[in-house]
């Protein structure tokens, strides 16, 4: 039990240090930011069309395009897939 606790404790300390911007040995994987407006324009879609096709609220899309907010988590992952394989995503969501 002590060994498990020590491992969890170390992981939490590294997570806290990472969130504070300190260098840690842990690997992190974060997709790069994406220009949502440019992606939408490259697909030739209006905001309403893009939002409907990719199950995103129009309000959220507008916030992303204005820069008020940034996509993160699953939404960011989806947008990266859309940028690389838009037709595959459209087929999957049809």
Long-range contacts (C-beta under 8 A, 24 or more apart in sequence): 31-76, 31-77, 31-80, 32-80, 33-70, 34-71, 34-76, 34-79, 34-80, 34-83, 36-61, 36-64, 36-65, 36-71, 36-79, 37-64, 37-65, 39-79, 39-82, 39-83, 40-65, 43-82, 43-86, 53-90, 53-93, 54-78, 54-79, 54-82, 54-89, 54-93, 55-93
